Amino acid sequence: MSSSSRVALVTGANKGIGFAITRDLCRQFSGDVVLTAPDTALGQAAVQQLQAEGLSPRFHQLDIDDLQSIRTLRDFLRREYGGLDVLVNNAGITFRAADTTPFHIQAEVTLKTNFFGTRDVCTELLPLIKPQGRVVNVSSMIIPMTLKNCSPELQQKFHSETITEEELVGLMKKFVEDTKKGVHEKEGWPNNAYGVSKIGVTVLSRIQARKLSEQRKGDKILLNSCCPGWVRTDMGGPNALKSPEEGAETPVYLALLPPDAQAPHGQFISEKKVQEW
């Protein structure tokens, strides 16, 4: 591959929304599409399924909980393509409502992947994003409700236009620590680890967009978070309203914003529209 080749990458792409996003990008993106998954066998099986449909994704292993795995992928992208044009951070986990795992463990495990893993991917891969690149961080429809269940003080911090990445990381760590101490409700946190993790992703996206505007103003990179909706996946369950293909529509729309687009940037997008949260 030459560094002039364009490349898009999707995390957590062997099933569900990530798989549907990858399929759409294979059809619509002018360049290579890399499907990533933590399990190589499952990832390669997903690639074979798309190949059977006449599409040509590449596969690369990626476990977003493993910094070495992220850095191996980073080196592959740098070597093969000289950077990255489109990054879709889709990988994430949740515990089912009926799960009896103690809440503090649910909180630690959920934030480790959904917030800290996503942040690690961004730390390593955002410097590779080429001019006119697109970054999409998949968040959740649960954000507004989870935020309402936070204390006014926490709401104010999350809505702050000047919150730093370090301050946000501190808040996410505090949530986990507060659950371990059994004081998270007293400290203003909701009983929803998944929701808190996705608040983290959404606020992180705003911070990252702000940094890109300051540090790479002329590069026309657009970075947003989005809500795919309630989707019939392992995570969303069988009664959800949308198919994975429908859930992929907004993330793919953001990934393929035209080169001359100046917006949206640093926004939370649902149904292809900017949403206040």
Wavefront OBJ file of the C-alpha trace (Angstrom):
o trace
v 0.000 0.000 0.000
v 1.131 3.532 -0.643
v 0.656 6.371 1.801
v -1.644 7.982 -0.774
v -4.212 5.186 -0.281
v -7.206 6.211 1.790
v -8.223 4.048 4.728
v -11.157 3.839 7.139
v -11.169 1.789 10.332
v -13.984 0.543 12.565
v -13.467 -0.832 16.089
v -15.603 -3.640 17.503
v -16.646 -4.501 13.962
v -17.189 -8.261 13.888
v -20.912 -8.012 14.724
v -23.829 -5.689 15.370
v -23.620 -1.990 14.551
v -19.860 -2.144 13.926
v -20.329 -4.849 11.303
v -23.117 -2.861 9.611
v -20.963 0.305 9.614
v -18.096 -1.652 8.038
v -20.383 -3.053 5.349
v -21.670 0.437 4.461
v -18.162 1.879 4.357
v -17.019 -0.974 2.088
v -19.808 0.068 -0.287
v -19.436 3.847 -0.051
v -15.902 4.813 1.050
v -13.318 5.302 -1.691
v -10.410 3.442 -0.142
v -9.600 0.470 2.060
v -11.786 -0.413 5.042
v -10.206 -2.171 8.022
v -12.503 -4.302 10.175
v -11.079 -4.759 13.670
v -12.074 -7.072 16.496
v -10.387 -8.386 19.661
v -10.876 -12.027 18.612
v -8.998 -12.829 15.396
v -11.156 -15.831 14.466
v -14.413 -13.875 14.872
v -12.954 -10.928 12.980
v -11.791 -13.052 10.070
v -15.177 -14.812 9.955
v -16.834 -11.383 9.660
v -14.459 -10.444 6.834
v -15.330 -13.684 5.026
v -19.040 -12.906 5.390
v -18.518 -9.513 3.722
v -16.319 -11.077 1.039
v -19.200 -13.437 0.261
v -21.263 -10.286 -0.428
v -18.629 -9.109 -2.909
v -16.949 -6.634 -0.553
v -13.244 -6.407 0.304
v -12.504 -5.339 3.885
v -9.117 -5.935 5.476
v -8.792 -7.365 8.980
v -6.575 -6.278 11.843
v -6.769 -7.481 15.430
v -7.613 -4.787 17.986
v -8.467 -5.117 21.655
v -9.103 -1.583 22.893
v -8.386 -2.712 26.474
v -4.827 -3.602 25.455
v -2.465 -0.672 24.822
v 0.033 -2.890 22.991
v -2.728 -4.074 20.630
v -3.651 -0.425 19.907
v -0.012 0.482 19.248
v 0.478 -2.497 16.924
v -2.507 -1.258 14.916
v -1.124 2.292 14.958
v 2.184 1.068 13.534
v 0.363 -0.941 10.838
v -1.616 2.132 9.733
v 1.476 4.328 9.697
v 3.475 1.747 7.723
v 0.754 0.773 5.227
v -1.075 4.062 4.723
v 0.952 6.844 6.281
v -2.010 7.685 8.515
v -5.768 7.262 8.800
v -8.670 8.990 7.035
v -11.713 7.726 8.946
v -11.867 6.343 12.501
v -15.117 4.959 13.911
v -14.808 4.159 17.621
v -17.661 1.696 17.976
v -16.289 -0.934 20.386
v -18.126 -1.053 23.699
v -19.687 -3.298 26.305
v -22.609 -3.307 28.711
v -23.978 -5.536 31.448
v -27.549 -6.787 31.094
v -30.096 -5.388 33.551
v -30.518 -8.796 35.210
v -26.770 -9.304 35.695
v -25.916 -9.935 39.354
v -22.273 -8.808 39.080
v -21.652 -6.318 41.939
v -22.169 -2.760 40.732
v -18.638 -1.592 41.528
v -17.239 -4.343 39.293
v -19.706 -3.459 36.534
v -18.579 0.174 36.835
v -14.864 -0.647 36.658
v -15.190 -3.091 33.739
v -17.597 -0.897 31.744
v -15.512 2.274 32.070
v -12.283 0.393 31.376
v -13.524 -0.439 27.875
v -16.070 2.211 26.951
v -14.240 5.263 28.248
v -10.602 4.452 28.962
v -10.195 2.036 26.033
v -11.799 4.494 23.608
v -9.584 7.263 24.988
v -6.466 5.125 24.509
v -7.426 4.473 20.869
v -7.872 8.215 20.346
v -4.575 9.060 22.063
v -2.694 6.724 19.715
v -4.643 7.195 16.478
v -5.810 10.834 16.415
v -2.251 12.044 15.608
v -2.474 9.825 12.482
v -5.683 11.413 11.172
v -5.016 13.004 7.786
v -6.334 16.403 6.666
v -10.114 16.283 6.000
v -10.245 13.163 8.171
v -13.376 12.105 10.033
v -13.646 10.692 13.563
v -16.870 9.210 14.938
v -17.218 8.166 18.582
v -20.308 6.014 19.055
v -22.176 7.096 22.185
v -25.755 6.341 23.281
v -29.344 7.537 23.433
v -29.123 7.035 27.191
v -26.986 10.166 27.671
v -29.707 12.774 28.406
v -31.478 10.534 30.937
v -28.243 9.535 32.685
v -27.155 13.160 32.881
v -30.489 14.161 34.458
v -29.827 11.574 37.162
v -26.473 13.186 38.003
v -26.249 15.906 40.655
v -26.475 19.539 39.428
v -22.767 19.916 40.271
v -21.795 16.975 38.049
v -24.105 18.162 35.281
v -22.415 21.562 35.363
v -18.961 19.967 35.113
v -19.946 17.730 32.182
v -21.559 20.646 30.329
v -18.569 22.957 30.888
v -17.089 24.364 27.678
v -13.660 24.496 29.311
v -13.427 21.067 30.975
v -10.049 19.468 30.232
v -9.313 15.859 29.356
v -7.456 15.487 32.658
v -10.467 16.790 34.602
v -12.775 14.398 32.729
v -10.473 11.447 33.400
v -10.479 12.434 37.075
v -14.287 12.395 37.140
v -14.480 8.975 35.453
v -11.956 7.564 37.933
v -13.882 9.126 40.823
v -17.088 7.399 39.698
v -15.363 4.006 39.793
v -13.763 4.748 43.171
v -17.058 6.010 44.604
v -18.817 2.775 43.551
v -16.099 0.751 45.295
v -16.661 2.745 48.481
v -20.438 2.426 48.131
v -20.894 6.208 48.123
v -21.578 6.921 44.431
v -25.234 7.928 44.969
v -24.283 10.163 47.884
v -21.662 11.756 45.604
v -24.276 12.556 42.960
v -23.766 9.667 40.534
v -26.550 7.617 38.911
v -26.867 3.815 39.121
v -25.924 3.396 35.478
v -22.313 2.521 34.661
v -22.976 2.267 30.929
v -24.624 5.697 30.908
v -21.736 7.281 32.817
v -19.212 5.694 30.432
v -21.062 7.156 27.442
v -21.297 10.601 29.073
v -17.519 10.278 29.283
v -17.243 9.440 25.567
v -19.499 12.360 24.595
v -17.640 14.921 26.715
v -14.295 13.504 25.553
v -15.429 14.022 21.953
v -16.154 17.682 22.622
v -12.723 18.129 24.227
v -10.981 16.352 21.332
v -12.828 18.458 18.762
v -11.796 21.614 20.600
v -8.141 20.494 20.570
v -8.277 19.708 16.841
v -9.719 23.164 16.133
v -6.901 24.768 18.117
v -3.963 22.622 16.999
v -4.904 21.597 13.435
v -7.219 24.395 12.373
v -6.417 24.245 8.657
v -6.783 20.458 8.361
v -10.614 20.476 8.280
v -10.877 17.363 10.472
v -14.380 16.785 11.848
v -14.896 14.789 15.058
v -18.302 14.014 16.562
v -20.049 11.617 18.902
v -23.341 10.037 17.912
v -26.275 7.969 19.015
v -27.111 5.073 16.678
v -30.503 4.597 18.368
v -31.967 1.503 20.004
v -30.650 -1.293 17.802
v -31.325 -5.040 17.650
v -27.899 -6.337 18.677
v -26.490 -8.480 21.488
v -26.323 -5.241 23.469
v -29.672 -3.725 22.469
v -31.690 -6.940 22.658
v -34.278 -8.470 20.288
v -37.045 -5.928 20.973
v -35.107 -2.850 19.857
v -36.669 -0.618 17.220
v -33.842 -0.482 14.662
v -31.947 -3.036 12.612
v -28.127 -2.846 12.743
v -28.262 -1.403 9.216
v -30.521 1.430 10.413
v -28.288 1.945 13.456
v -25.290 2.376 11.150
v -26.849 5.274 9.220
v -25.810 8.181 11.459
v -22.256 6.909 12.163
v -21.703 6.334 8.421
v -23.159 9.774 7.582
v -20.593 11.354 9.932
v -17.746 9.172 8.626
v -18.497 10.284 5.059
v -19.110 14.017 5.560
v -17.906 15.675 2.326
v -14.355 17.117 2.186
v -15.560 20.736 2.140
v -17.879 20.297 5.157
v -17.164 22.577 8.119
v -19.765 21.097 10.464
v -20.873 19.315 12.527
v -17.807 19.259 14.740
v -17.669 18.467 18.466
v -21.397 17.722 18.497
v -23.643 14.885 19.654
v -25.570 13.640 16.616
v -28.738 11.550 16.477
v -30.745 10.772 13.313
v -28.167 12.858 11.408
v -29.097 15.960 13.423
v -27.305 17.844 16.215
v -28.903 17.021 19.574
v -28.695 19.035 22.748
v -27.935 16.887 25.773
l 1 2 3 4 5 6 7 8 9 10 11 12 13 14 15 16 17 18 19 20 21 22 23 24 25 26 27 28 29 30 31 32 33 34 35 36 37 38 39 40 41 42 43 44 45 46 47 48 49 50 51 52 53 54 55 56 57 58 59 60 61 62 63 64 65 66 67 68 69 70 71 72 73 74 75 76 77 78 79 80 81 82 83 84 85 86 87 88 89 90 91 92 93 94 95 96 97 98 99 100 101 102 103 104 105 106 107 108 109 110 111 112 113 114 115 116 117 118 119 120 121 122 123 124 125 126 127 128 129 130 131 132 133 134 135 136 137 138 139 140 141 142 143 144 145 146 147 148 149 150 151 152 153 154 155 156 157 158 159 160 161 162 163 164 165 166 167 168 169 170 171 172 173 174 175 176 177 178 179 180 181 182 183 184 185 186 187 188 189 190 191 192 193 194 195 196 197 198 199 200 201 202 203 204 205 206 207 208 209 210 211 212 213 214 215 216 217 218 219 220 221 222 223 224 225 226 227 228 229 230 231 232 233 234 235 236 237 238 239 240 241 242 243 244 245 246 247 248 249 250 251 252 253 254 255 256 257 258 259 260 261 262 263 264 265 266 267 268 269 270 271 272 273 274 275 276 277
